[in-house]
Amino acid sequence: MSEKTEIVRGSGNIYRDLGRPDADVRQTKALMASEIVKILDKEKLSVRKAGELTKYNYADFSRIRNADLGRFTIDKLMMILNQIGRAHV
């Protein structure tokens, strides 16, 4: 147990730290998805109910909840976030 543990400070963007392409876009999508999931959880909305309220496909909310964000643009996530936020203000 005499080995020293190296502590490395992250950049605040895990995707950049891992050398992923489009790190800033990925981070932005993840943060937006997180906000959408927070609203779903706070309002106790199922993905189907969120789809009914926003007119977005419930499968979109399922993908967001499962962090499957490859199909989404930042613009679409922003529109979904705005719509779900308006539906429950």
All heavy atoms as an XYZ file, in Angstrom:
709
protein
N       0.824     -1.195      0.000
C       0.000      0.000      0.000
C       0.866      1.255      0.000
O       0.440      2.301      0.425
C      -0.927      0.016      1.197
C      -1.896     -1.130      1.295
S      -3.240     -1.186      0.133
C      -4.198      0.236      0.437
N       2.098      1.144     -0.445
C       2.964      2.317     -0.473
C       2.864      3.095     -1.791
O       3.539      4.091     -1.958
C       4.415      1.897     -0.242
O       4.841      1.061     -1.297
N       2.010      2.643     -2.715
C       1.840      3.355     -3.975
C       1.111      4.666     -3.743
O       0.159      4.732     -2.969
C       1.037      2.514     -4.961
C       1.773      1.320     -5.487
C       0.946      0.567     -6.507
O       0.218      1.216     -7.278
O       1.037     -0.669     -6.508
N       1.577      5.697     -4.420
C       0.916      7.003     -4.339
C      -0.232      7.030     -5.333
O      -0.095      6.573     -6.461
C       1.897      8.116     -4.678
C       2.999      8.260     -3.674
C       2.815      9.533     -2.956
C       3.947      9.673     -1.953
N       3.784     10.828     -1.159
N      -1.344      7.568     -4.915
C      -2.483      7.733     -5.794
C      -2.368      9.072     -6.485
O      -2.189     10.105     -5.830
C      -3.804      7.684     -4.996
O      -3.870      6.433     -4.325
C      -4.995      7.852     -5.898
N      -2.447      9.038     -7.795
C      -2.385     10.285     -8.558
C      -3.786     10.862     -8.676
O      -4.726     10.169     -9.048
C      -1.834     10.027     -9.958
C      -1.731     11.279    -10.795
C      -1.245     11.004    -12.199
O      -0.953      9.837    -12.526
O      -1.169     11.967    -12.965
N      -3.919     12.108     -8.330
C      -5.194     12.805     -8.441
C      -5.125     13.704     -9.662
O      -4.204     14.507     -9.803
C      -5.496     13.624     -7.178
C      -5.601     12.685     -5.978
C      -6.758     14.446     -7.368
C      -5.769     13.380     -4.657
N      -6.104     13.540    -10.529
C      -6.159     14.334    -11.749
C      -7.448     15.140    -11.711
O      -8.532     14.586    -11.530
C      -6.139     13.437    -13.007
C      -6.270     14.266    -14.264
C      -4.884     12.586    -13.025
N      -7.323     16.428    -11.875
C      -8.497     17.291    -11.881
C      -9.117     17.268    -13.275
O      -8.434     17.488    -14.261
C      -8.121     18.719    -11.517
C      -9.321     19.654    -11.440
C      -8.936     20.963    -10.840
N      -8.518     20.741     -9.465
C      -9.216     21.108     -8.404
N     -10.331     21.740     -8.541
N      -8.776     20.854     -7.190
N     -10.407     17.009    -13.338
C     -11.116     16.982    -14.612
C     -11.386     18.390    -15.115
O     -11.320     19.370    -14.374
N     -11.737     18.461    -16.372
C     -12.011     19.750    -17.007
C     -13.429     20.240    -16.734
O     -13.757     21.374    -17.038
C     -11.813     19.631    -18.522
O     -12.835     18.808    -19.086
N     -14.277     19.357    -16.200
C     -15.694     19.698    -16.047
C     -16.521     19.145    -17.190
O     -17.739     19.236    -17.198
N     -15.851     18.586    -18.187
C     -16.531     17.972    -19.317
C     -15.931     16.576    -19.485
O     -14.850     16.414    -20.027
C     -16.336     18.818    -20.582
C     -17.056     18.259    -21.786
O     -17.285     17.071    -21.887
N     -17.412     19.134    -22.708
N     -16.660     15.577    -19.038
C     -16.165     14.202    -19.072
C     -15.846     13.756    -20.486
O     -14.904     13.004    -20.729
C     -17.162     13.232    -18.390
C     -16.587     11.815    -18.290
C     -18.482     13.193    -19.132
C     -15.423     11.690    -17.368
N     -16.607     14.243    -21.457
C     -16.370     13.851    -22.849
C     -15.031     14.395    -23.350
O     -14.321     13.723    -24.080
C     -17.521     14.322    -23.737
C     -18.847     13.762    -23.282
C     -19.757     14.548    -22.588
C     -19.183     12.437    -23.521
C     -20.971     14.027    -22.159
C     -20.384     11.901    -23.080
C     -21.273     12.708    -22.411
O     -22.457     12.195    -21.968
N     -14.690     15.601    -22.944
C     -13.392     16.172    -23.308
C     -12.274     15.394    -22.610
O     -11.255     15.078    -23.216
C     -13.323     17.648    -22.931
C     -12.016     18.311    -23.390
C     -11.932     19.783    -23.053
N     -13.052     20.517    -23.618
C     -13.871     21.307    -22.913
N     -13.681     21.475    -21.622
N     -14.868     21.932    -23.495
N     -12.482     15.091    -21.338
C     -11.469     14.349    -20.587
C     -11.199     12.981    -21.212
O     -10.084     12.479    -21.142
C     -11.902     14.173    -19.133
C     -11.991     15.491    -18.386
O     -11.433     16.494    -18.863
O     -12.646     15.508    -17.327
N     -12.219     12.392    -21.815
C     -12.068     11.085    -22.449
C     -11.644     11.186    -23.908
O     -11.505     10.162    -24.581
C     -13.383     10.295    -22.349
C     -13.799      9.910    -20.930
C     -15.183      9.276    -20.934
C     -12.779      8.975    -20.301
N     -11.475     12.412    -24.402
C     -11.020     12.613    -25.772
C     -12.070     12.320    -26.826
O     -11.734     11.997    -27.963
N     -13.330     12.445    -26.453
C     -14.412     12.154    -27.391
C     -14.584     13.293    -28.395
O     -14.413     14.459    -28.052
C     -15.731     11.955    -26.647
C     -15.735     10.836    -25.623
C     -15.552      9.447    -26.215
N     -16.566      9.109    -27.167
C     -17.606      8.321    -26.918
N     -17.756      7.807    -25.732
N     -18.481      8.058    -27.857
N     -14.950     12.949    -29.633
C     -15.217     14.006    -30.616
C     -16.478     14.774    -30.207
O     -17.361     14.215    -29.557
C     -15.429     13.243    -31.922
C     -15.750     11.844    -31.528
C     -15.109     11.612    -30.191
N     -16.556     16.015    -30.593
C     -17.723     16.866    -30.284
C     -18.033     16.892    -28.791
O     -19.193     16.813    -28.381
C     -18.963     16.414    -31.058
C     -18.748     16.451    -32.552
O     -18.024     17.338    -33.025
O     -19.309     15.585    -33.259
N     -17.009     17.006    -27.977
C     -17.173     16.949    -26.523
C     -18.136     18.010    -26.009
O     -18.963     17.723    -25.145
C     -15.818     17.089    -25.833
N     -18.048     19.224    -26.542
C     -18.920     20.292    -26.055
C     -20.378     20.033    -26.413
O     -21.279     20.299    -25.613
C     -18.463     21.646    -26.594
C     -17.114     22.058    -26.017
O     -16.806     21.662    -24.874
O     -16.375     22.768    -26.709
N     -20.618     19.510    -27.611
C     -21.985     19.186    -28.028
C     -22.539     18.069    -27.154
O     -23.673     18.149    -26.673
C     -22.025     18.791    -29.521
C     -23.393     18.260    -29.910
C     -21.639     19.977    -30.398
N     -21.744     17.051    -26.924
C     -22.186     15.939    -26.083
C     -22.507     16.397    -24.660
O     -23.496     15.970    -24.064
C     -21.122     14.844    -26.046
C     -20.965     14.104    -27.350
C     -19.758     13.167    -27.276
N     -19.479     12.525    -28.520
C     -19.761     11.250    -28.794
N     -20.324     10.498    -27.876
N     -19.477     10.737    -29.973
N     -21.664     17.268    -24.116
C     -21.884     17.782    -22.760
C     -23.176     18.599    -22.703
O     -23.971     18.462    -21.771
C     -20.688     18.641    -22.321
C     -20.827     19.261    -20.962
C     -20.547     18.296    -19.826
O     -20.294     17.114    -20.033
N     -20.612     18.790    -18.624
N     -23.384     19.440    -23.703
C     -24.593     20.266    -23.750
C     -25.837     19.398    -23.837
O     -26.816     19.625    -23.113
C     -24.534     21.249    -24.937
O     -23.375     22.069    -24.786
C     -25.773     22.115    -25.012
N     -25.812     18.385    -24.689
C     -26.949     17.473    -24.802
C     -27.214     16.772    -23.470
O     -28.368     16.632    -23.051
C     -26.684     16.422    -25.885
C     -26.795     16.923    -27.288
C     -26.523     15.738    -28.221
C     -26.643     16.058    -29.663
N     -26.458     14.845    -30.499
N     -26.162     16.315    -22.814
C     -26.325     15.610    -21.539
C     -26.936     16.512    -20.475
O     -27.813     16.086    -19.717
C     -24.983     15.064    -21.070
N     -26.489     17.760    -20.427
C     -27.038     18.707    -19.444
C     -28.506     19.001    -19.724
O     -29.325     19.078    -18.797
C     -26.219     19.992    -19.432
C     -24.792     19.853    -18.898
C     -24.006     21.137    -19.137
C     -24.804     19.491    -17.421
N     -28.856     19.162    -20.991
C     -30.254     19.430    -21.345
C     -31.133     18.221    -21.043
O     -32.235     18.368    -20.505
C     -30.354     19.835    -22.814
C     -29.668     21.163    -23.085
S     -29.591     21.539    -24.821
C     -31.271     22.074    -25.075
N     -30.640     17.031    -21.380
C     -31.389     15.810    -21.080
C     -31.602     15.665    -19.578
O     -32.681     15.270    -19.129
C     -30.661     14.599    -21.646
N     -30.593     16.017    -18.814
C     -30.700     15.950    -17.360
C     -31.821     16.857    -16.849
O     -32.581     16.482    -15.953
C     -29.366     16.343    -16.731
O     -29.478     16.442    -15.345
N     -31.923     18.043    -17.421
C     -32.990     18.972    -17.013
C     -34.364     18.411    -17.372
O     -35.311     18.536    -16.595
C     -32.789     20.345    -17.665
C     -31.611     21.105    -17.097
C     -31.725     21.352    -15.603
O     -32.813     21.759    -15.126
O     -30.727     21.122    -14.891
N     -34.477     17.788    -18.532
C     -35.753     17.188    -18.937
C     -36.120     16.069    -17.969
O     -37.265     15.994    -17.496
C     -35.669     16.668    -20.389
C     -35.527     17.845    -21.359
C     -36.893     15.817    -20.734
C     -35.141     17.465    -22.774
N     -35.170     15.226    -17.631
C     -35.429     14.118    -16.699
C     -35.815     14.657    -15.316
O     -36.713     14.117    -14.662
C     -34.219     13.161    -16.625
C     -34.391     12.146    -15.497
C     -34.021     12.460    -17.955
N     -35.171     15.736    -14.884
C     -35.540     16.346    -13.595
C     -37.003     16.768    -13.590
O     -37.720     16.557    -12.604
C     -34.669     17.566    -13.304
C     -33.299     17.253    -12.806
C     -32.556     18.553    -12.519
C     -31.078     18.342    -12.336
N     -30.363     19.619    -12.163
N     -37.460     17.369    -14.682
C     -38.862     17.790    -14.772
C     -39.778     16.581    -14.760
O     -40.795     16.564    -14.053
C     -39.102     18.658    -16.023
C     -38.369     19.996    -15.893
C     -40.598     18.883    -16.249
C     -38.326     20.827    -17.166
N     -39.441     15.549    -15.529
C     -40.260     14.333    -15.545
C     -40.368     13.739    -14.143
O     -41.461     13.354    -13.711
C     -39.664     13.303    -16.508
C     -39.634     13.658    -17.986
C     -38.943     12.548    -18.781
C     -41.019     13.922    -18.528
N     -39.247     13.684    -13.450
C     -39.248     13.117    -12.101
C     -40.011     13.992    -11.113
O     -40.816     13.500    -10.327
C     -37.817     12.898    -11.607
C     -37.101     11.773    -12.333
O     -37.760     10.996    -13.057
O     -35.863     11.679    -12.193
N     -39.760     15.291    -11.168
C     -40.417     16.215    -10.242
C     -41.932     16.181    -10.404
O     -42.673     16.176     -9.421
C     -39.908     17.631    -10.474
C     -40.547     18.661     -9.584
C     -40.045     20.059     -9.880
C     -40.834     21.069     -9.070
N     -40.740     22.395     -9.634
N     -42.374     16.134    -11.645
C     -43.820     16.146    -11.927
C     -44.417     14.739    -11.978
O     -45.595     14.583    -12.241
C     -44.077     16.869    -13.257
C     -43.590     18.303    -13.283
C     -44.282     19.184    -12.254
O     -45.461     18.921    -11.910
O     -43.637     20.142    -11.793
N     -43.552     13.728    -11.741
C     -43.988     12.330    -11.764
C     -44.680     11.979    -13.085
O     -45.737     11.348    -13.101
C     -44.877     12.017    -10.570
C     -44.166     12.163     -9.241
C     -45.098     11.855     -8.098
C     -44.458     11.899     -6.746
N     -43.629     12.968     -6.389
N     -44.052     12.404    -14.191
C     -44.612     12.154    -15.511
C     -44.016     10.894    -16.118
O     -42.799     10.728    -16.132
C     -44.306     13.324    -16.451
C     -44.966     14.654    -16.143
C     -44.436     15.731    -17.083
C     -46.477     14.523    -16.299
N     -44.875     10.037    -16.619
C     -44.393      8.903    -17.404
C     -43.981      9.434    -18.772
O     -44.352     10.550    -19.160
C     -45.500      7.858    -17.567
O     -46.533      8.377    -18.397
N     -43.243      8.637    -19.515
C     -42.851      9.085    -20.851
C     -44.079      9.236    -21.747
O     -44.134     10.133    -22.582
C     -41.790      8.157    -21.481
C     -40.492      8.221    -20.700
C     -42.270      6.731    -21.626
N     -45.065      8.395    -21.550
C     -46.303      8.517    -22.342
C     -47.048      9.807    -22.017
O     -47.535     10.497    -22.915
C     -47.195      7.308    -22.134
C     -46.624      6.063    -22.782
C     -47.683      4.993    -22.946
N     -47.111      3.805    -23.517
C     -47.086      3.531    -24.812
N     -47.590      4.384    -25.664
N     -46.558      2.406    -25.258
N     -47.148     10.131    -20.744
C     -47.848     11.351    -20.347
C     -47.092     12.576    -20.854
O     -47.708     13.543    -21.325
C     -47.998     11.408    -18.820
C     -48.803     12.590    -18.336
C     -50.241     12.515    -18.812
C     -51.048     13.661    -18.255
N     -52.398     13.715    -18.831
N     -45.775     12.561    -20.785
C     -44.979     13.672    -21.303
C     -45.208     13.826    -22.795
O     -45.326     14.947    -23.301
C     -43.496     13.432    -21.012
N     -45.307     12.715    -23.516
C     -45.596     12.769    -24.943
C     -46.954     13.378    -25.223
O     -47.108     14.193    -26.136
N     -47.955     13.002    -24.434
C     -49.302     13.559    -24.604
C     -49.304     15.069    -24.365
O     -49.937     15.821    -25.103
C     -50.282     12.904    -23.634
C     -50.621     11.481    -23.944
C     -51.439     10.831    -22.847
O     -52.007     11.561    -21.985
O     -51.499      9.592    -22.820
N     -48.618     15.503    -23.328
C     -48.608     16.921    -22.973
C     -47.867     17.784    -23.986
O     -48.233     18.937    -24.197
C     -47.967     17.119    -21.598
C     -48.766     16.620    -20.406
C     -47.922     16.683    -19.142
C     -50.040     17.426    -20.239
N     -46.827     17.238    -24.582
C     -45.964     18.047    -25.450
C     -46.172     17.796    -26.931
O     -45.682     18.558    -27.756
C     -44.484     17.766    -25.146
O     -44.202     16.398    -25.456
C     -44.149     18.082    -23.704
N     -46.858     16.715    -27.271
C     -47.049     16.295    -28.663
C     -45.772     15.746    -29.289
O     -45.698     15.557    -30.490
C     -47.634     17.413    -29.537
C     -48.892     18.038    -28.997
C     -49.988     17.006    -28.816
C     -51.275     17.680    -28.367
N     -51.962     16.977    -27.349
N     -44.733     15.519    -28.477
C     -43.547     14.817    -28.950
C     -43.784     13.335    -28.721
O     -44.518     12.944    -27.812
C     -42.282     15.265    -28.210
C     -41.765     16.585    -28.687
C     -42.075     17.760    -28.018
C     -40.968     16.663    -29.823
C     -41.608     18.978    -28.473
C     -40.493     17.881    -30.283
C     -40.824     19.033    -29.602
O     -40.367     20.233    -30.058
N     -43.160     12.512    -29.515
C     -43.309     11.077    -29.392
C     -42.796     10.618    -28.026
O     -41.728     11.047    -27.592
C     -42.519     10.399    -30.524
C     -42.821      8.934    -30.640
O     -42.885      8.215    -29.650
N     -43.007      8.487    -31.860
N     -43.556      9.755    -27.388
C     -43.128      9.268    -26.066
C     -41.781      8.555    -26.143
O     -41.024      8.543    -25.180
C     -44.197      8.386    -25.428
C     -44.275      6.990    -25.991
C     -43.492      5.977    -25.460
C     -45.120      6.680    -27.056
C     -43.546      4.694    -25.971
C     -45.177      5.415    -27.576
C     -44.393      4.423    -27.039
O     -44.437      3.160    -27.550
N     -41.478      7.964    -27.307
C     -40.196      7.272    -27.457
C     -39.026      8.251    -27.317
O     -37.949      7.861    -26.852
C     -40.129      6.567    -28.801
N     -39.240      9.523    -27.686
C     -38.197     10.529    -27.485
C     -37.887     10.681    -25.998
O     -36.725     10.752    -25.602
C     -38.613     11.888    -28.057
C     -38.562     11.936    -29.571
O     -37.872     11.093    -30.176
O     -39.209     12.833    -30.141
N     -38.921     10.717    -25.187
C     -38.710     10.849    -23.744
C     -38.058      9.598    -23.163
O     -37.244      9.695    -22.250
C     -40.027     11.163    -23.035
C     -40.498     12.554    -23.299
C     -41.476     12.813    -24.245
C     -39.943     13.626    -22.615
C     -41.894     14.100    -24.507
C     -40.352     14.925    -22.866
C     -41.331     15.157    -23.818
N     -38.396      8.444    -23.709
C     -37.754      7.208    -23.270
C     -36.264      7.233    -23.615
O     -35.423      6.874    -22.789
C     -38.438      6.012    -23.936
O     -37.859      4.811    -23.494
N     -35.928      7.683    -24.814
C     -34.517      7.783    -25.204
C     -33.770      8.768    -24.311
O     -32.636      8.516    -23.905
C     -34.401      8.202    -26.662
C     -34.749      7.120    -27.635
C     -34.521      7.562    -29.076
N     -35.070      6.581    -29.977
C     -36.262      6.661    -30.546
N     -37.033      7.722    -30.346
N     -36.694      5.709    -31.338
N     -34.404      9.894    -24.033
C     -33.776     10.899    -23.170
C     -33.533     10.316    -21.782
O     -32.463     10.456    -21.209
C     -34.620     12.182    -23.109
C     -34.583     12.894    -24.472
C     -34.146     13.105    -21.994
C     -35.614     13.996    -24.632
N     -34.535      9.657    -21.245
C     -34.409      9.072    -19.905
C     -33.287      8.033    -19.870
O     -32.616      7.876    -18.853
C     -35.736      8.438    -19.472
C     -35.751      8.053    -18.025
C     -37.098      7.590    -17.566
N     -38.011      8.627    -17.176
C     -37.895      9.385    -16.100
N     -36.855      9.268    -15.327
N     -38.810     10.272    -15.801
N     -33.063      7.349    -20.979
C     -32.021      6.321    -21.048
C     -30.692      6.864    -21.571
O     -29.783      6.084    -21.860
C     -32.491      5.158    -21.922
C     -33.606      4.381    -21.278
O     -33.554      4.074    -20.093
N     -34.634      4.075    -22.044
N     -30.584      8.177    -21.700
C     -29.359      8.849    -22.159
C     -28.920      8.368    -23.543
O     -27.735      8.328    -23.846
C     -28.235      8.707    -21.140
N     -29.885      8.028    -24.378
C     -29.632      7.647    -25.770
C     -29.858      8.904    -26.613
O     -30.921      9.105    -27.183
C     -30.581      6.524    -26.178
C     -30.369      6.056    -27.600
O     -29.364      6.448    -28.226
O     -31.232      5.287    -28.086
N     -28.854      9.764    -26.652
C     -29.029     11.106    -27.200
C     -28.507     11.276    -28.624
O     -28.538     12.379    -29.167
C     -28.353     12.123    -26.277
C     -28.797     12.066    -24.816
C     -28.001     13.063    -23.990
C     -30.285     12.307    -24.696
N     -28.066     10.212    -29.242
C     -27.478     10.293    -30.572
C     -28.409     10.843    -31.637
O     -27.970     11.509    -32.569
N     -29.691     10.611    -31.516
C     -30.663     11.071    -32.510
C     -31.067     12.532    -32.344
O     -31.757     13.080    -33.193
C     -31.951     10.249    -32.417
C     -31.799      8.818    -32.773
C     -33.150      8.154    -32.681
N     -33.049      6.763    -33.070
C     -34.087      6.049    -33.456
N     -35.283      6.592    -33.492
N     -33.925      4.794    -33.783
N     -30.682     13.122    -31.241
C     -31.156     14.466    -30.921
C     -30.139     15.530    -31.291
O     -28.947     15.357    -31.083
C     -31.464     14.587    -29.422
C     -32.583     13.706    -28.970
C     -32.322     12.471    -28.411
C     -33.896     14.108    -29.123
C     -33.348     11.649    -27.995
C     -34.940     13.288    -28.714
C     -34.661     12.060    -28.153
N     -30.658     16.637    -31.792
C     -29.829     17.831    -31.944
C     -30.027     18.676    -30.690
O     -30.993     18.477    -29.939
C     -30.244     18.656    -33.175
O     -31.593     19.122    -32.983
C     -30.136     17.841    -34.452
N     -29.139     19.614    -30.494
C     -29.311     20.543    -29.373
C     -30.610     21.314    -29.540
O     -31.346     21.526    -28.572
C     -28.099     21.490    -29.265
C     -26.873     20.701    -28.806
C     -28.385     22.644    -28.305
C     -25.579     21.484    -28.825
N     -30.928     21.695    -30.777
C     -32.172     22.432    -31.033
C     -33.396     21.631    -30.619
O     -34.313     22.168    -29.995
C     -32.281     22.808    -32.511
C     -31.292     23.871    -32.929
O     -30.771     24.583    -32.049
O     -31.038     23.983    -34.141
N     -33.422     20.347    -30.979
C     -34.592     19.535    -30.628
C     -34.703     19.371    -29.119
O     -35.798     19.466    -28.561
C     -34.546     18.172    -31.300
C     -35.806     17.368    -30.996
C     -35.998     16.199    -31.896
C     -37.334     15.526    -31.577
N     -37.578     14.392    -32.437
N     -33.586     19.135    -28.450
C     -33.630     19.022    -26.991
C     -34.114     20.319    -26.360
O     -34.871     20.301    -25.386
C     -32.268     18.616    -26.438
C     -31.863     17.168    -26.697
C     -30.402     16.957    -26.345
C     -32.748     16.211    -25.930
N     -33.704     21.454    -26.925
C     -34.155     22.748    -26.407
C     -35.661     22.907    -26.593
O     -36.363     23.366    -25.690
C     -33.409     23.893    -27.091
C     -33.819     25.269    -26.589
S     -33.533     25.519    -24.832
C     -31.777     25.714    -24.829
N     -36.162     22.503    -27.751
C     -37.611     22.599    -27.991
C     -38.381     21.699    -27.037
O     -39.406     22.099    -26.489
C     -37.931     22.267    -29.445
C     -37.438     23.325    -30.416
S     -37.951     23.099    -32.141
C     -37.231     21.527    -32.546
N     -37.886     20.483    -26.822
C     -38.539     19.566    -25.883
C     -38.497     20.133    -24.472
O     -39.508     20.120    -23.753
C     -37.883     18.167    -25.940
C     -38.181     17.508    -27.286
C     -38.356     17.298    -24.783
C     -37.410     16.214    -27.532
N     -37.354     20.658    -24.076
C     -37.213     21.241    -22.733
C     -38.177     22.402    -22.545
O     -38.854     22.497    -21.518
C     -35.770     21.669    -22.511
C     -35.412     22.240    -21.143
C     -35.746     21.265    -20.029
C     -33.944     22.604    -21.102
N     -38.247     23.264    -23.535
C     -39.181     24.393    -23.440
C     -40.628     23.916    -23.369
O     -41.414     24.439    -22.578
C     -39.002     25.337    -24.628
C     -37.763     26.182    -24.515
O     -37.276     26.442    -23.421
N     -37.246     26.603    -25.641
N     -40.972     22.946    -24.177
C     -42.351     22.461    -24.210
C     -42.736     21.762    -22.919
O     -43.804     22.011    -22.381
C     -42.526     21.503    -25.402
C     -43.945     21.198    -25.749
C     -44.700     22.402    -26.246
O     -44.136     23.327    -26.811
N     -45.987     22.410    -26.040
N     -41.865     20.899    -22.401
C     -42.191     20.185    -21.165
C     -42.210     21.159    -19.985
O     -43.014     21.015    -19.075
C     -41.233     18.983    -20.906
C     -41.810     18.055    -19.829
C     -39.850     19.417    -20.507
C     -42.960     17.233    -20.263
N     -41.370     22.169    -20.037
C     -41.382     23.192    -18.989
C     -42.673     23.998    -19.003
O     -43.232     24.316    -17.958
N     -43.161     24.312    -20.190
C     -44.419     25.062    -20.322
C     -45.610     24.220    -19.925
O     -46.587     24.741    -19.401
C     -44.614     25.513    -21.768
C     -44.071     26.874    -22.004
C     -44.463     27.352    -23.366
N     -43.194     27.532    -24.062
C     -42.993     27.350    -25.319
N     -43.952     26.998    -26.111
N     -41.810     27.541    -25.841
N     -45.548     22.936    -20.193
C     -46.674     22.055    -19.902
C     -46.920     21.932    -18.408
O     -48.019     21.605    -17.994
C     -46.434     20.674    -20.521
N     -45.882     22.205    -17.620
C     -46.032     22.048    -16.166
C     -45.499     23.224    -15.383
O     -44.771     23.064    -14.427
C     -45.344     20.756    -15.700
C     -46.283     19.614    -15.694
N     -47.412     19.576    -14.943
C     -46.280     18.463    -16.393
C     -48.053     18.465    -15.152
N     -47.380     17.771    -16.046
N     -45.859     24.409    -15.783
C     -45.447     25.583    -15.031
C     -46.521     25.939    -14.043
O     -47.664     25.761    -14.212
C     -45.153     26.761    -15.986
C     -44.936     28.035    -15.210
C     -43.962     26.434    -16.839
